[in-house]
């Protein structure tokens, strides 16, 4: 349950609507996870967030008129002690971008009941909403998801790399399959963004996002940034929830991503839908494509899932496949399962499982293994 602090305006004479509210909300998740990889040296046991991203949010809203409000949203995602690990081989600590304050979506907005919402800053992409909330069960980006740092339904440029959310990176064109090289790319969020979402029109909403591209066209290129253009349309009415998203990344002319890839355009499309057969049973499906300059990244994806509720239990399952049509031709698939037991309206115990194969159509590679199975049990609390 959200805890809200209401602050009355200091000068009541300014406006009858001059009232601000501050809301603190979030999600906390900790559980035990075990990873079994076909390369045994990569087997892992850990405590962490497995069913979702642990986050803390601060939201501010002020009513300007009966139709218009202004606000801001700041979210911080975190792991234990800022993400410090016990990996003796690297003694690795996450970067300040990954572990610091406001490292998740953060934006200011103007919202009109009649005109829609304008956001400025680093809001989440519409594509991540489609991939995790419409085309598949609510497995978030954790274990079992088809849109995690271990498995994604698209290749090319993305912003969801571990430790670099908000910064554009590119999938490596690989000849071996493993969790690092062939996980794919995700559109999560990126800085320098303006977004617009329309009000609902008979259940339909349209959305547009633009991350401004800077192309200094210089060997220095210190001010170059990746440009992103995203369109979305969503229809929600009764048992039907359908969404189409397309996101296009464009790199500057001379600047490189991952120190190797330059002058690349990458487009990812996704059509997702869910249908509630009955209040306790919902079906999910998604189909997508991805392309890029010179077909460096080219392919398609398909996914199917189900959500079933029985008493305090919620059962989720899905399967997703990626057909790589580039010269690399490295197909992959994932099967994910989630079981939640509601301890209250905002707390749950959970079980998560997934099985990933990053190399379904080629000879077995050795680096990090081509297959992986993960299972986790834990508890989570929303507030």
C-alpha positions as CSV (number, residue, x, y, z in Angstrom):
1,X,0.0,0.0,0.0
2,X,1.4,3.3,-1.1
3,X,2.3,5.8,1.7
4,X,1.5,9.4,0.6
5,X,2.6,12.6,2.2
6,X,0.5,15.6,1.3
7,X,2.1,19.1,1.5
8,X,-0.3,22.1,1.4
9,X,1.0,25.0,-0.7
10,X,2.8,27.7,1.3
11,X,0.9,30.5,-0.4
12,X,-2.8,29.5,-0.5
13,X,-3.6,32.7,-2.4
14,X,-1.7,31.6,-5.5
15,X,-4.4,29.2,-6.6
16,X,-7.2,27.2,-5.2
17,X,-5.5,24.2,-6.9
18,X,-2.0,24.8,-5.5
19,X,-1.6,21.6,-3.7
20,X,1.4,19.2,-4.0
21,X,1.5,15.5,-3.1
22,X,4.6,13.4,-2.6
23,X,4.3,9.6,-2.9
24,X,7.0,7.1,-1.9
25,X,6.5,3.6,-3.4
26,X,8.5,0.7,-4.5
27,X,9.2,-3.0,-4.6
28,X,11.6,-5.2,-2.6
29,X,12.7,-8.7,-3.6
30,X,15.1,-11.1,-2.1
31,X,15.5,-14.8,-2.7
32,X,17.9,-17.7,-3.2
33,X,18.8,-18.5,-6.8
34,X,20.8,-21.3,-8.3
35,X,22.2,-21.4,-11.8
36,X,23.3,-24.6,-13.5
37,X,25.3,-24.0,-16.7
38,X,26.6,-26.5,-19.3
39,X,30.0,-25.1,-18.5
40,X,30.2,-26.1,-14.8
41,X,32.7,-23.4,-13.9
42,X,29.8,-20.9,-14.4
43,X,27.4,-22.5,-11.9
44,X,26.3,-19.8,-9.4
45,X,24.4,-19.6,-6.1
46,X,23.3,-16.2,-4.9
47,X,20.8,-14.1,-2.9
48,X,19.2,-11.2,-4.8
49,X,16.2,-9.9,-6.8
50,X,14.9,-12.8,-8.9
51,X,11.2,-12.0,-9.6
52,X,11.6,-8.3,-10.3
53,X,13.8,-5.3,-9.9
54,X,14.1,-4.0,-6.3
55,X,13.4,-0.3,-6.6
56,X,12.4,2.8,-4.6
57,X,10.3,5.6,-6.3
58,X,9.5,9.2,-5.4
59,X,6.7,10.8,-7.2
60,X,5.6,14.5,-6.9
61,X,2.3,15.9,-8.3
62,X,0.9,19.4,-8.3
63,X,-2.6,20.3,-9.5
64,X,-2.4,23.4,-11.8
65,X,-6.1,23.4,-12.8
66,X,-9.0,21.0,-13.1
67,X,-7.4,19.7,-16.3
68,X,-3.6,20.1,-15.9
69,X,-1.1,18.7,-13.4
70,X,2.7,18.8,-13.3
71,X,4.9,16.2,-11.6
72,X,8.1,14.3,-11.5
73,X,9.1,10.7,-11.0
74,X,12.5,9.5,-9.7
75,X,13.3,5.8,-9.3
76,X,16.4,4.1,-7.9
77,X,17.1,0.4,-8.4
78,X,19.5,-1.3,-6.1
79,X,21.2,-4.5,-5.1
80,X,22.8,-5.2,-1.7
81,X,25.6,-2.8,-0.8
82,X,25.3,-1.0,-4.2
83,X,25.9,-4.2,-6.1
84,X,29.2,-5.3,-4.6
85,X,29.8,-9.0,-5.3
86,X,31.9,-11.7,-3.7
87,X,33.5,-12.8,-7.0
88,X,37.1,-13.2,-5.9
89,X,38.3,-13.4,-9.6
90,X,37.2,-9.8,-10.2
91,X,36.4,-8.2,-6.9
92,X,33.9,-6.3,-9.0
93,X,31.8,-3.3,-7.8
94,X,29.1,-1.9,-10.1
95,X,29.5,1.5,-11.6
96,X,28.0,4.6,-10.0
97,X,25.5,4.7,-12.9
98,X,24.3,1.2,-12.0
99,X,24.4,1.5,-8.2
100,X,23.8,5.2,-7.6
101,X,20.7,7.3,-6.9
102,X,18.2,7.9,-9.7
103,X,19.7,5.1,-11.8
104,X,16.3,4.0,-13.1
105,X,13.6,6.0,-14.9
106,X,13.5,9.6,-14.0
107,X,11.4,12.4,-15.7
108,X,9.3,15.5,-15.3
109,X,5.8,15.5,-16.9
110,X,2.8,17.6,-17.7
111,X,-0.4,15.7,-17.7
112,X,-3.7,16.9,-19.2
113,X,-6.9,14.8,-18.9
114,X,-8.0,16.1,-22.3
115,X,-4.6,16.4,-24.1
116,X,-2.4,13.5,-22.7
117,X,1.0,13.4,-21.0
118,X,4.3,14.9,-22.0
119,X,7.5,13.4,-20.3
120,X,11.0,14.9,-20.3
121,X,14.0,13.0,-19.0
122,X,14.7,9.2,-18.9
123,X,11.3,7.4,-18.9
124,X,10.9,3.7,-19.6
125,X,10.5,2.8,-23.3
126,X,7.0,1.7,-24.4
127,X,8.6,-1.5,-25.8
128,X,9.5,-2.8,-22.3
129,X,5.8,-2.4,-21.3
130,X,4.7,-4.4,-24.3
131,X,7.4,-7.1,-23.8
132,X,6.8,-7.7,-20.1
133,X,3.2,-6.7,-19.5
134,X,1.2,-7.6,-22.7
135,X,3.0,-10.1,-24.9
136,X,4.0,-12.3,-21.9
137,X,2.9,-13.1,-18.3
138,X,4.0,-10.7,-15.6
139,X,7.5,-12.2,-15.1
140,X,9.1,-8.8,-15.2
141,X,12.7,-8.9,-16.3
142,X,13.8,-11.5,-13.8
143,X,14.2,-15.3,-14.0
144,X,11.7,-16.8,-16.4
145,X,11.3,-13.6,-18.5
146,X,11.8,-13.4,-22.2
147,X,13.1,-9.8,-21.7
148,X,16.0,-10.2,-19.2
149,X,19.7,-9.5,-19.3
150,X,20.1,-13.3,-20.0
151,X,17.6,-13.6,-22.9
152,X,15.9,-11.0,-25.1
153,X,13.6,-11.4,-28.1
154,X,15.6,-8.9,-30.2
155,X,19.2,-8.4,-31.4
156,X,20.9,-5.1,-32.3
157,X,21.2,-1.9,-30.2
158,X,19.6,-1.7,-26.8
159,X,19.7,0.0,-23.4
160,X,19.1,-2.8,-21.0
161,X,22.7,-4.2,-20.6
162,X,23.7,-5.1,-17.0
163,X,25.2,-2.0,-15.4
164,X,24.4,0.3,-18.4
165,X,20.6,0.8,-18.4
166,X,20.1,4.3,-19.9
167,X,23.2,4.0,-22.1
168,X,23.0,2.5,-25.6
169,X,25.0,-0.6,-26.3
170,X,25.0,-3.0,-29.2
171,X,24.8,-6.8,-29.4
172,X,28.1,-8.3,-30.5
173,X,27.9,-10.2,-33.8
174,X,29.1,-13.5,-32.5
175,X,30.1,-16.9,-33.8
176,X,29.8,-18.7,-30.4
177,X,26.7,-18.9,-28.2
178,X,26.8,-18.0,-24.5
179,X,24.9,-15.8,-22.1
180,X,27.1,-12.8,-22.7
181,X,27.5,-12.9,-26.4
182,X,24.0,-14.1,-27.5
183,X,21.6,-12.8,-24.9
184,X,20.2,-10.1,-27.3
185,X,19.3,-6.5,-26.8
186,X,16.5,-4.7,-24.9
187,X,14.9,-1.3,-25.1
188,X,14.5,-0.3,-21.4
189,X,15.2,3.5,-21.2
190,X,17.7,6.0,-22.4
191,X,18.6,9.6,-21.4
192,X,17.8,12.7,-23.4
193,X,14.2,11.6,-24.2
194,X,10.9,13.3,-24.8
195,X,7.7,11.2,-24.7
196,X,4.0,11.8,-25.4
197,X,1.1,9.6,-24.5
198,X,-2.4,10.4,-25.6
199,X,-5.6,10.1,-23.4
200,X,-7.6,7.0,-23.9
201,X,-10.0,7.1,-26.9
202,X,-12.5,4.2,-26.6
203,X,-9.8,2.1,-25.1
204,X,-7.0,3.1,-27.5
205,X,-3.9,5.1,-26.7
206,X,-1.1,6.3,-29.0
207,X,2.5,7.0,-27.8
208,X,5.6,8.6,-29.3
209,X,9.1,8.9,-27.9
210,X,12.2,10.7,-29.2
211,X,15.7,10.5,-27.8
212,X,17.7,13.4,-29.4
213,X,20.6,12.4,-31.6
214,X,23.7,14.5,-31.6
215,X,26.0,13.9,-34.6
216,X,29.1,16.1,-34.2
217,X,30.7,14.3,-37.2
218,X,34.2,14.8,-35.7
219,X,37.0,12.5,-34.7
220,X,36.5,13.8,-31.2
221,X,32.8,13.1,-31.1
222,X,32.6,13.7,-27.4
223,X,29.1,15.1,-27.6
224,X,27.7,12.5,-30.0
225,X,24.6,10.6,-28.7
226,X,22.4,7.8,-30.1
227,X,19.1,8.9,-31.5
228,X,16.0,6.8,-30.7
229,X,12.5,7.1,-32.2
230,X,9.7,5.0,-30.8
231,X,6.0,4.6,-31.8
232,X,3.3,2.6,-29.9
233,X,-0.4,2.0,-30.0
234,X,-2.3,0.1,-27.3
235,X,-5.9,-1.0,-27.2
236,X,-7.4,-2.2,-23.8
237,X,-11.0,-3.0,-23.6
238,X,-12.7,-5.7,-21.6
239,X,-10.7,-9.0,-21.9
240,X,-8.5,-7.7,-24.7
241,X,-5.1,-6.0,-24.3
242,X,-3.1,-5.5,-27.5
243,X,-0.1,-3.4,-28.1
244,X,2.2,-2.7,-31.1
245,X,5.6,-1.0,-30.6
246,X,8.4,-0.1,-32.9
247,X,11.7,1.4,-31.8
248,X,14.6,2.6,-34.0
249,X,18.1,3.3,-32.8
250,X,20.5,5.4,-34.9
251,X,24.2,5.8,-34.0
252,X,26.2,9.0,-34.9
253,X,28.3,8.9,-38.0
254,X,31.7,8.4,-36.4
255,X,31.1,7.6,-32.8
256,X,31.2,3.9,-31.9
257,X,29.3,1.6,-29.5
258,X,31.2,-1.0,-27.6
259,X,34.3,0.6,-29.1
260,X,33.7,-1.3,-32.4
261,X,30.3,-0.6,-34.1
262,X,29.7,2.7,-35.9
263,X,27.1,4.2,-38.2
264,X,24.4,1.6,-37.4
265,X,20.6,1.8,-37.6
266,X,18.7,-0.9,-35.6
267,X,14.9,-1.4,-35.6
268,X,12.9,-3.7,-33.3
269,X,9.1,-4.3,-33.7
270,X,6.8,-6.2,-31.4
271,X,3.1,-7.0,-31.6
272,X,1.8,-8.3,-28.3
273,X,-1.7,-9.3,-27.0
274,X,-3.3,-10.9,-24.0
275,X,-6.9,-12.2,-23.7
276,X,-8.7,-13.0,-20.5
277,X,-10.7,-16.1,-21.2
278,X,-12.1,-15.8,-17.7
279,X,-11.1,-13.7,-14.6
280,X,-8.7,-16.5,-13.5
281,X,-7.2,-17.4,-16.9
282,X,-5.3,-15.2,-19.3
283,X,-3.5,-16.1,-22.5
284,X,-0.5,-14.1,-23.9
285,X,1.2,-14.0,-27.3
286,X,3.8,-12.0,-29.1
287,X,5.5,-11.8,-32.4
288,X,8.4,-9.5,-33.4
289,X,11.1,-8.7,-35.9
290,X,14.5,-6.9,-35.8
291,X,16.6,-5.5,-38.6
292,X,19.7,-3.3,-38.9
293,X,22.0,-1.7,-41.4
294,X,23.5,-4.3,-43.9
295,X,21.4,-7.0,-42.1
296,X,24.1,-7.2,-39.4
297,X,21.1,-8.0,-37.1
298,X,18.1,-9.6,-38.7
299,X,15.5,-12.0,-37.4
300,X,12.2,-12.7,-35.8
301,X,10.7,-13.8,-32.5
302,X,7.6,-15.6,-31.2
303,X,6.3,-16.2,-27.7
304,X,3.3,-17.7,-26.0
305,X,2.3,-17.7,-22.4
306,X,-0.5,-18.2,-19.8
307,X,-1.5,-16.8,-16.4
308,X,-3.7,-18.8,-14.1
309,X,-5.0,-17.8,-10.7
310,X,-6.4,-20.2,-8.1
311,X,-7.0,-18.8,-4.6
312,X,-3.8,-17.3,-3.3
313,X,-1.7,-18.9,-6.1
314,X,-0.8,-17.4,-9.4
315,X,0.9,-19.6,-12.0
316,X,2.7,-18.2,-15.0
317,X,4.4,-20.0,-17.9
318,X,5.8,-19.0,-21.3
319,X,8.0,-20.1,-24.1
320,X,9.9,-17.8,-26.6
321,X,12.1,-18.4,-29.6
322,X,14.4,-16.2,-31.6
323,X,15.1,-17.0,-35.3
324,X,18.4,-15.4,-36.2
325,X,18.3,-14.6,-40.0
326,X,21.7,-12.9,-40.2
327,X,24.9,-14.5,-41.4
328,X,25.6,-15.4,-37.8
329,X,22.5,-17.6,-37.7
330,X,22.5,-18.2,-33.9
331,X,19.0,-19.1,-32.8
332,X,17.9,-19.3,-29.1
333,X,14.9,-20.2,-27.0
334,X,13.7,-19.9,-23.4
335,X,11.1,-21.6,-21.3
336,X,10.0,-19.8,-18.1
337,X,7.8,-20.6,-15.1
338,X,6.6,-18.5,-12.2
339,X,4.5,-19.4,-9.2
340,X,3.4,-16.8,-6.7
341,X,1.7,-17.3,-3.3
342,X,0.0,-14.2,-2.0
343,X,0.8,-13.6,1.6
344,X,-1.2,-10.4,1.5
345,X,-2.3,-7.8,-1.1
346,X,1.2,-6.5,-1.4
347,X,3.5,-9.4,-0.3
348,X,4.2,-12.8,-1.9
349,X,6.3,-15.9,-1.8
350,X,7.5,-16.9,-5.2
351,X,9.2,-19.6,-7.2
352,X,10.9,-18.9,-10.6
353,X,12.5,-21.2,-13.2
354,X,13.9,-20.9,-16.6
355,X,15.8,-22.9,-19.2
356,X,17.8,-21.1,-21.9
357,X,19.5,-22.5,-25.0
358,X,21.5,-19.8,-26.8
359,X,22.5,-22.2,-29.6
360,X,19.6,-24.3,-30.8
361,X,20.8,-24.8,-34.4
362,X,24.6,-25.1,-34.3
363,X,27.3,-27.2,-32.8
364,X,27.9,-26.9,-29.1
365,X,30.2,-24.0,-28.1
366,X,32.4,-24.1,-25.0
367,X,32.6,-20.5,-23.8
368,X,30.3,-20.2,-20.8
369,X,28.2,-23.1,-22.1
370,X,25.3,-23.0,-24.5
371,X,22.5,-24.0,-22.1
372,X,21.6,-22.7,-18.7
373,X,18.9,-23.5,-16.1
374,X,18.0,-21.2,-13.2
375,X,15.7,-21.7,-10.3
376,X,14.9,-19.3,-7.4
377,X,12.7,-19.1,-4.3
378,X,12.1,-15.9,-2.4
379,X,9.8,-13.3,-1.1
380,X,8.8,-9.8,-2.3
381,X,6.9,-6.8,-1.0
382,X,5.4,-3.9,-2.8
383,X,4.6,-0.6,-1.0
